[in-house]
Amino acid sequence: MSRAAVIAGLGVAMALVALAFATPSLAVPGFALAGLALVAVVWTELAAHGAAVVRAPGPARIVEGDSYPLRLELRRGLVPPPGGQLDDPLLEAPVATGPLRPRRVDLDLRMARRGRVEVGGGVWTIRDPLGLHARRVAGADPPGELLVLPRIEVVEGGGAGAAGLGAGPANAGDDGASSIREARAVEFDVDGLRPYREGSPASRIHWPAVARSGEMYERRMVAGSEAVPLVVLDAERPDDEESLDRAVRAAASLCVHLAPASGCALLLPGHPAPSALDQRLRAWPALHARLAVVAAGAPTQSPGRLVRRGSVFWVTGGDPARALALARGFGPGPHYVIASRAPGGPAAFRVAGCSARAVGRAGRFARSAA
């Protein structure tokens, strides 16, 4: 039973008592309470009739840390609304709407974490100032979904063991486009020359050969094969959600950093085979979306087929020693273990809050981690 019905019943009861006992002093407040409840119900019902919540379209994807524009227009019904509040899945707390002229909701909401976020389904609750009666007006737009993508950060070289992973520290960009522009070329195991290919980074041009022959040549990687670095994301046993998020950012950043040089491959948890990423990053939007929804607990499977690869970058949000043992199942290396938990010793490079250690065949890292 609503409050308005209770108040109206109380008013009618007082009026009946006044008539029964010939007490006019009870009749006036009784009729006043009944009238007040009636006004609250009628005003609220008329205000809700024809009212609507209209949502301005927003982006379907944003990068974590960016702001999502929430634009909601509250359209009045037959009469101006007495007041109320607006609830939306993106709002941490309801927003109060003033009486007579409901204001437009215009907010920029920062999306702090990657993943899927429900968009739509806003509800405008119209109620009288005393809270006696309320009506809910659902948004006209059907519920949708916003995909928050992991942030791309610049790889910061850590010293001689960085294997050409870039120069000194740089400020990380807030979106994928700026980081792609800032990403530096990575070179692995130079062996021989080949004619220069359009789009290859200038750092791979072999200038002595150009001077001798007058033609453009570039360094060939890994004995002339099409070997590419393999980035493996391990999400099976992360320390916590924040550690997993840092690992996902590190894996995404490495892909964007490595691919422009010679392409790379990314093996995601639960997937039987790695996904290839060429130098032009044509498959990156789809891989970026998959990284956004990586969940803890999915095991990293040993793929039945592996791309011809150079270095293996094993990215984990958990124990680096365990990551090393798993990484060795992918061949003889060279390996890099990139962990959100510092593995100890000098870092080969750092990315997205994670530190990387180069791992030799002799297992020096395994002993130091133990």
C-alpha positions as a Python dict, from the first residue, in 0.01 Angstrom:
ca = {
    (1, 'M'): (0, 0, 0),
    (2, 'S'): (139, 341, -99),
    (3, 'R'): (191, 627, 140),
    (4, 'A'): (-75, 828, -38),
    (5, 'A'): (-334, 558, 32),
    (6, 'V'): (-233, 548, 397),
    (7, 'I'): (-258, 925, 434),
    (8, 'A'): (-590, 935, 251),
    (9, 'G'): (-727, 656, 474),
    (10, 'L'): (-613, 840, 782),
    (11, 'G'): (-783, 1158, 664),
    (12, 'V'): (-1108, 981, 589),
    (13, 'A'): (-1096, 809, 930),
    (14, 'M'): (-1048, 1142, 1107),
    (15, 'A'): (-1338, 1292, 914),
    (16, 'L'): (-1564, 1000, 1008),
    (17, 'V'): (-1467, 1031, 1373),
    (18, 'A'): (-1545, 1402, 1360),
    (19, 'L'): (-1888, 1331, 1217),
    (20, 'A'): (-1957, 1050, 1463),
    (21, 'F'): (-1862, 1244, 1773),
    (22, 'A'): (-1959, 1590, 1651),
    (23, 'T'): (-1600, 1712, 1674),
    (24, 'P'): (-1539, 1973, 1399),
    (25, 'S'): (-1176, 2016, 1506),
    (26, 'L'): (-1098, 1670, 1360),
    (27, 'A'): (-1289, 1721, 1036),
    (28, 'V'): (-1063, 1997, 899),
    (29, 'P'): (-730, 1808, 928),
    (30, 'G'): (-902, 1490, 809),
    (31, 'F'): (-1025, 1646, 486),
    (32, 'A'): (-688, 1822, 448),
    (33, 'L'): (-496, 1494, 467),
    (34, 'A'): (-728, 1323, 219),
    (35, 'G'): (-702, 1619, -19),
    (36, 'L'): (-324, 1628, 12),
    (37, 'A'): (-298, 1261, -83),
    (38, 'L'): (-533, 1312, -376),
    (39, 'V'): (-331, 1607, -508),
    (40, 'A'): (-6, 1409, -478),
    (41, 'V'): (-149, 1116, -676),
    (42, 'V'): (-310, 1327, -949),
    (43, 'W'): (-8, 1555, -996),
    (44, 'T'): (237, 1263, -1013),
    (45, 'E'): (23, 1059, -1254),
    (46, 'L'): (-31, 1353, -1490),
    (47, 'A'): (341, 1442, -1483),
    (48, 'A'): (439, 1083, -1565),
    (49, 'H'): (190, 1055, -1851),
    (50, 'G'): (391, 1127, -2167),
    (51, 'A'): (721, 1181, -1982),
    (52, 'A'): (1034, 1025, -2133),
    (53, 'V'): (1405, 983, -2083),
    (54, 'V'): (1601, 1036, -2407),
    (55, 'R'): (1965, 931, -2425),
    (56, 'A'): (2207, 1089, -2670),
    (57, 'P'): (2413, 823, -2852),
    (58, 'G'): (2766, 773, -2722),
    (59, 'P'): (3072, 578, -2837),
    (60, 'A'): (3060, 199, -2833),
    (61, 'R'): (3426, 173, -2730),
    (62, 'I'): (3657, 386, -2521),
    (63, 'V'): (3998, 334, -2363),
    (64, 'E'): (4016, 287, -1985),
    (65, 'G'): (4087, 615, -1813),
    (66, 'D'): (3892, 813, -2074),
    (67, 'S'): (3554, 973, -2005),
    (68, 'Y'): (3222, 852, -2137),
    (69, 'P'): (2974, 1131, -2220),
    (70, 'L'): (2642, 1064, -2048),
    (71, 'R'): (2378, 1290, -2204),
    (72, 'L'): (2018, 1240, -2085),
    (73, 'E'): (1725, 1466, -2164),
    (74, 'L'): (1420, 1450, -1935),
    (75, 'R'): (1101, 1534, -2123),
    (76, 'R'): (799, 1639, -1916),
    (77, 'G'): (453, 1491, -1943),
    (78, 'L'): (111, 1662, -1934),
    (79, 'V'): (206, 1884, -1640),
    (80, 'P'): (544, 1988, -1496),
    (81, 'P'): (681, 1721, -1262),
    (82, 'P'): (681, 1780, -886),
    (83, 'G'): (1037, 1639, -856),
    (84, 'G'): (1216, 1308, -846),
    (85, 'Q'): (1544, 1137, -925),
    (86, 'L'): (1722, 970, -1214),
    (87, 'D'): (1888, 628, -1188),
    (88, 'D'): (2128, 495, -1452),
    (89, 'P'): (2369, 197, -1456),
    (90, 'L'): (2660, 434, -1521),
    (91, 'L'): (2584, 654, -1219),
    (92, 'E'): (2727, 567, -880),
    (93, 'A'): (2435, 742, -707),
    (94, 'P'): (2095, 870, -827),
    (95, 'V'): (2078, 1228, -954),
    (96, 'A'): (1802, 1445, -806),
    (97, 'T'): (1577, 1622, -1058),
    (98, 'G'): (1426, 1951, -956),
    (99, 'P'): (1055, 2038, -969),
    (100, 'L'): (870, 2200, -1261),
    (101, 'R'): (1173, 2212, -1497),
    (102, 'P'): (1374, 1889, -1487),
    (103, 'R'): (1731, 1961, -1581),
    (104, 'R'): (1926, 1789, -1854),
    (105, 'V'): (2184, 1543, -1723),
    (106, 'D'): (2519, 1618, -1886),
    (107, 'L'): (2809, 1431, -1726),
    (108, 'D'): (3149, 1298, -1828),
    (109, 'L'): (3205, 970, -1645),
    (110, 'R'): (3558, 833, -1620),
    (111, 'M'): (3582, 462, -1700),
    (112, 'A'): (3858, 341, -1470),
    (113, 'R'): (3856, -32, -1557),
    (114, 'R'): (3846, -234, -1875),
    (115, 'G'): (3560, -469, -1960),
    (116, 'R'): (3196, -458, -2060),
    (117, 'V'): (2975, -190, -1907),
    (118, 'E'): (2597, -183, -1932),
    (119, 'V'): (2465, 129, -2103),
    (120, 'G'): (2099, 228, -2112),
    (121, 'G'): (1814, 124, -1893),
    (122, 'G'): (1789, 459, -1716),
    (123, 'V'): (1480, 516, -1498),
    (124, 'W'): (1328, 851, -1400),
    (125, 'T'): (1129, 830, -1077),
    (126, 'I'): (876, 1111, -1050),
    (127, 'R'): (746, 1173, -700),
    (128, 'D'): (571, 1450, -507),
    (129, 'P'): (776, 1661, -262),
    (130, 'L'): (641, 1469, 40),
    (131, 'G'): (715, 1130, -112),
    (132, 'L'): (354, 1014, -93),
    (133, 'H'): (329, 882, -450),
    (134, 'A'): (582, 794, -719),
    (135, 'R'): (583, 673, -1079),
    (136, 'R'): (877, 524, -1268),
    (137, 'V'): (944, 627, -1627),
    (138, 'A'): (1183, 391, -1808),
    (139, 'G'): (1418, 515, -2078),
    (140, 'A'): (1298, 464, -2433),
    (141, 'D'): (1634, 329, -2555),
    (142, 'P'): (1700, -44, -2509),
    (143, 'P'): (1994, -139, -2287),
    (144, 'G'): (2326, -158, -2470),
    (145, 'E'): (2689, -226, -2397),
    (146, 'L'): (3004, -16, -2374),
    (147, 'L'): (3340, -185, -2424),
    (148, 'V'): (3623, -31, -2220),
    (149, 'L'): (3954, -121, -2385),
    (150, 'P'): (4284, -166, -2199),
    (151, 'R'): (4509, 137, -2208),
    (152, 'I'): (4820, 133, -2428),
    (153, 'E'): (5142, 249, -2262),
    (154, 'V'): (5491, 304, -2393),
    (155, 'V'): (5760, 41, -2335),
    (156, 'E'): (6040, 186, -2125),
    (157, 'G'): (6388, 41, -2188),
    (158, 'G'): (6570, -73, -1879),
    (159, 'G'): (6929, -121, -1988),
    (160, 'A'): (7153, -341, -2194),
    (161, 'G'): (6929, -641, -2153),
    (162, 'A'): (6638, -474, -2326),
    (163, 'A'): (6711, -648, -2658),
    (164, 'G'): (6634, -342, -2862),
    (165, 'L'): (6300, -275, -2698),
    (166, 'G'): (6341, 99, -2718),
    (167, 'A'): (6515, 394, -2570),
    (168, 'G'): (6460, 564, -2237),
    (169, 'P'): (6135, 635, -2059),
    (170, 'A'): (5858, 823, -2230),
    (171, 'N'): (5526, 954, -2116),
    (172, 'A'): (5252, 701, -2175),
    (173, 'G'): (4968, 810, -2398),
    (174, 'D'): (4606, 787, -2293),
    (175, 'D'): (4481, 623, -2611),
    (176, 'G'): (4588, 365, -2863),
    (177, 'A'): (4647, 609, -3150),
    (178, 'S'): (4906, 821, -2969),
    (179, 'S'): (5088, 514, -2840),
    (180, 'I'): (5102, 360, -3187),
    (181, 'R'): (5269, 675, -3313),
    (182, 'E'): (5518, 667, -3028),
    (183, 'A'): (5592, 293, -3049),
    (184, 'R'): (5948, 216, -3145),
    (185, 'A'): (6073, -56, -3375),
    (186, 'V'): (6208, -375, -3218),
    (187, 'E'): (6476, -589, -3376),
    (188, 'F'): (6559, -951, -3304),
    (189, 'D'): (6854, -1170, -3413),
    (190, 'V'): (6979, -988, -3724),
    (191, 'D'): (7097, -1236, -3987),
    (192, 'G'): (7149, -1116, -4345),
    (193, 'L'): (6992, -852, -4565),
    (194, 'R'): (6694, -828, -4796),
    (195, 'P'): (6551, -556, -5024),
    (196, 'Y'): (6385, -275, -4836),
    (197, 'R'): (6008, -319, -4790),
    (198, 'E'): (5779, -19, -4790),
    (199, 'G'): (5674, 66, -4434),
    (200, 'S'): (5973, -92, -4257),
    (201, 'P'): (6124, 136, -3990),
    (202, 'A'): (6428, 339, -4084),
    (203, 'S'): (6627, 182, -3800),
    (204, 'R'): (6637, -145, -3995),
    (205, 'I'): (6793, 5, -4310),
    (206, 'H'): (7149, -121, -4366),
    (207, 'W'): (7320, 199, -4473),
    (208, 'P'): (7661, 48, -4568),
    (209, 'A'): (7485, -176, -4824),
    (210, 'V'): (7291, 126, -4951),
    (211, 'A'): (7617, 319, -4995),
    (212, 'R'): (7784, 32, -5182),
    (213, 'S'): (7501, -63, -5417),
    (214, 'G'): (7286, 247, -5436),
    (215, 'E'): (6979, 35, -5355),
    (216, 'M'): (6780, 18, -5035),
    (217, 'Y'): (6841, -289, -4814),
    (218, 'E'): (6716, -372, -4467),
    (219, 'R'): (6834, -614, -4202),
    (220, 'R'): (6670, -954, -4220),
    (221, 'M'): (6550, -1111, -3896),
    (222, 'V'): (6602, -1467, -3772),
    (223, 'A'): (6787, -1624, -4063),
    (224, 'G'): (6555, -1486, -4329),
    (225, 'S'): (6242, -1658, -4200),
    (226, 'E'): (5922, -1482, -4113),
    (227, 'A'): (5975, -1542, -3742),
    (228, 'V'): (5778, -1304, -3524),
    (229, 'P'): (5777, -1243, -3149),
    (230, 'L'): (5504, -1421, -2953),
    (231, 'V'): (5322, -1243, -2670),
    (232, 'V'): (5149, -1483, -2427),
    (233, 'L'): (4900, -1355, -2170),
    (234, 'D'): (4869, -1569, -1856),
    (235, 'A'): (4551, -1495, -1658),
    (236, 'E'): (4510, -1825, -1474),
    (237, 'R'): (4637, -1728, -1127),
    (238, 'P'): (4672, -1351, -1093),
    (239, 'D'): (4752, -1199, -754),
    (240, 'D'): (4442, -977, -775),
    (241, 'E'): (4227, -790, -1026),
    (242, 'E'): (4462, -492, -1044),
    (243, 'S'): (4757, -721, -1118),
    (244, 'L'): (4561, -883, -1400),
    (245, 'D'): (4467, -542, -1539),
    (246, 'R'): (4832, -437, -1543),
    (247, 'A'): (4925, -760, -1720),
    (248, 'V'): (4657, -703, -1983),
    (249, 'R'): (4782, -348, -2040),
    (250, 'A'): (5137, -478, -2070),
    (251, 'A'): (5036, -742, -2327),
    (252, 'A'): (4841, -487, -2530),
    (253, 'S'): (5127, -238, -2516),
    (254, 'L'): (5381, -499, -2626),
    (255, 'C'): (5169, -597, -2926),
    (256, 'V'): (5140, -237, -3041),
    (257, 'H'): (5511, -184, -2976),
    (258, 'L'): (5637, -497, -3150),
    (259, 'A'): (5409, -530, -3451),
    (260, 'P'): (5530, -229, -3658),
    (261, 'A'): (5879, -380, -3682),
    (262, 'S'): (5809, -733, -3806),
    (263, 'G'): (5459, -824, -3690),
    (264, 'C'): (5387, -1034, -3382),
    (265, 'A'): (5147, -1297, -3249),
    (266, 'L'): (4926, -1287, -2940),
    (267, 'L'): (4812, -1596, -2750),
    (268, 'L'): (4514, -1524, -2524),
    (269, 'P'): (4391, -1737, -2232),
    (270, 'G'): (4155, -2011, -2343),
    (271, 'H'): (4248, -1981, -2712),
    (272, 'P'): (4410, -2284, -2880),
    (273, 'A'): (4619, -2086, -3127),
    (274, 'P'): (4787, -1744, -3135),
    (275, 'S'): (4641, -1459, -3339),
    (276, 'A'): (4869, -1288, -3589),
    (277, 'L'): (4915, -912, -3596),
    (278, 'D'): (5082, -764, -3903),
    (279, 'Q'): (5294, -452, -3932),
    (280, 'R'): (4996, -238, -4025),
    (281, 'L'): (4799, -351, -3717),
    (282, 'R'): (4497, -444, -3926),
    (283, 'A'): (4381, -709, -3679),
    (284, 'W'): (4443, -490, -3377),
    (285, 'P'): (4084, -363, -3317),
    (286, 'A'): (3956, -722, -3280),
    (287, 'L'): (4249, -826, -3056),
    (288, 'H'): (4210, -512, -2847),
    (289, 'A'): (3845, -601, -2787),
    (290, 'R'): (3939, -956, -2682),
    (291, 'L'): (4193, -822, -2435),
    (292, 'A'): (3924, -600, -2282),
    (293, 'V'): (3720, -901, -2166),
    (294, 'V'): (3999, -1132, -2044),
    (295, 'A'): (3890, -1280, -1709),
    (296, 'A'): (4092, -1442, -1433),
    (297, 'G'): (4099, -1820, -1422),
    (298, 'A'): (4115, -1905, -1791),
    (299, 'P'): (4419, -2129, -1855),
    (300, 'T'): (4675, -2059, -2123),
    (301, 'Q'): (4668, -2355, -2358),
    (302, 'S'): (4972, -2494, -2532),
    (303, 'P'): (4883, -2429, -2896),
    (304, 'G'): (4870, -2712, -3144),
    (305, 'R'): (5024, -2493, -3407),
    (306, 'L'): (5266, -2213, -3343),
    (307, 'V'): (5370, -1935, -3574),
    (308, 'R'): (5736, -1924, -3660),
    (309, 'R'): (5851, -1703, -3380),
    (310, 'G'): (6145, -1518, -3237),
    (311, 'S'): (6131, -1413, -2875),
    (312, 'V'): (5856, -1528, -2638),
    (313, 'F'): (5708, -1262, -2408),
    (314, 'W'): (5517, -1431, -2125),
    (315, 'V'): (5301, -1171, -1948),
    (316, 'T'): (5147, -1264, -1613),
    (317, 'G'): (4973, -1101, -1319),
    (318, 'G'): (5084, -1377, -1084),
    (319, 'D'): (5396, -1562, -971),
    (320, 'P'): (5689, -1492, -1211),
    (321, 'A'): (5862, -1821, -1121),
    (322, 'R'): (5552, -2016, -1223),
    (323, 'A'): (5534, -1811, -1542),
    (324, 'L'): (5890, -1909, -1630),
    (325, 'A'): (5813, -2280, -1592),
    (326, 'L'): (5513, -2246, -1823),
    (327, 'A'): (5697, -2028, -2074),
    (328, 'R'): (5960, -2294, -2133),
    (329, 'G'): (5696, -2521, -2277),
    (330, 'F'): (5693, -2292, -2581),
    (331, 'G'): (6040, -2379, -2704),
    (332, 'P'): (6402, -2290, -2636),
    (333, 'G'): (6359, -1912, -2623),
    (334, 'P'): (6482, -1647, -2587),
    (335, 'H'): (6215, -1572, -2331),
    (336, 'Y'): (6101, -1267, -2140),
    (337, 'V'): (5885, -1293, -1829),
    (338, 'I'): (5683, -975, -1774),
    (339, 'A'): (5516, -970, -1434),
    (340, 'S'): (5319, -716, -1232),
    (341, 'R'): (5505, -852, -928),
    (342, 'A'): (5869, -744, -955),
    (343, 'P'): (6075, -1058, -1027),
    (344, 'G'): (6392, -920, -865),
    (345, 'G'): (6714, -811, -1025),
    (346, 'P'): (6757, -554, -1301),
    (347, 'A'): (6464, -522, -1541),
    (348, 'A'): (6521, -563, -1914),
    (349, 'F'): (6236, -318, -1970),
    (350, 'R'): (5918, -195, -1805),
    (351, 'V'): (5570, -148, -1940),
    (352, 'A'): (5232, -66, -1781),
    (353, 'G'): (5359, -111, -1426),
    (354, 'C'): (5515, -451, -1506),
    (355, 'S'): (5884, -542, -1503),
    (356, 'A'): (6046, -778, -1755),
    (357, 'R'): (6335, -1014, -1707),
    (358, 'A'): (6530, -1175, -1988),
    (359, 'V'): (6555, -1552, -1939),
    (360, 'G'): (6845, -1756, -2072),
    (361, 'R'): (6847, -2127, -2138),
    (362, 'A'): (7053, -2193, -1827),
    (363, 'G'): (6765, -2092, -1601),
    (364, 'R'): (6944, -1821, -1403),
    (365, 'F'): (6615, -1639, -1355),
    (366, 'A'): (6445, -1947, -1214),
    (367, 'R'): (6706, -1980, -942),
    (368, 'S'): (6694, -1611, -851),
    (369, 'A'): (6311, -1613, -839),
    (370, 'A'): (6310, -1919, -616),
}
